[in-house]
Amino acid sequence: MKYFDEAKELWLNYVPRNGQSDIVEGEVIRAIEKLRFEAQGNGNANWDGGFEMVVLYYTRRIE
């Protein structure tokens, strides 16, 4: 995986066990991990409007 080490470092340093992260990067890596887990772990079987909202939010921020 190309960015595994970077993502792991962000997760360990910025994603708390409970509650929101104090920085945006922590919430971004949390959202990315949720999307990855849903795709790889569940084959997107649980995909719903909540996942779509996350994707739309981040694609709009990138544009």
N, C-alpha and C positions, 0 to 999 in steps of 0.2 A: 504494500500500500504506500502510495507516494507521500502522503502527509500524516501518516499514523502517529509518528513521534510528536509532531507539533500538536495534533488534536489531543493526544493523551496528556501532554503537558498542560494545555489549556483546561481540559476537564479536571485534572487533579488540583490545579491552582485556583480555578475560578468558578467551579460549579459546586455549590454547597450541597450537603446531603438533604437539607430541608430549606424550603423557601427559595426566593429569587437570588440570583447573583447580584453582587454590588456593581458589576460592570456589564456592559452590553455584550462583550465578547463571550462571557460566561453563558448568557442566554442564547446567543447564536450557536455555540457549540452544543448546548443542550437540545435545541431545536433540530440541528443537523443529525444528532444521534437518534432522536425520536424517529425522524424520517428514515434513516438508515436501518434502524431496528425493524420498523414496520415493513420495509421493503424486503430485507434479507431474512428476517425471522418469521414474518407472517405472510409474505407474498402479497402484501397490501390488502389482505382480506378484511382488515378493520378500517380501511381507508374511509374517511368521512369528511364532513365539512371542516372540522377542526384542522385536519392535515392540509386541506386546500387553503385555508386561511394562512397557515404558516408559509406555505410555498408562495402564495401570492404576495404576502408581505415582503419576503426576502427577494423575490424577483423584481418587485417594484423598487426596492432600495438599491439594487444593483444597477438598474437602468439609468 
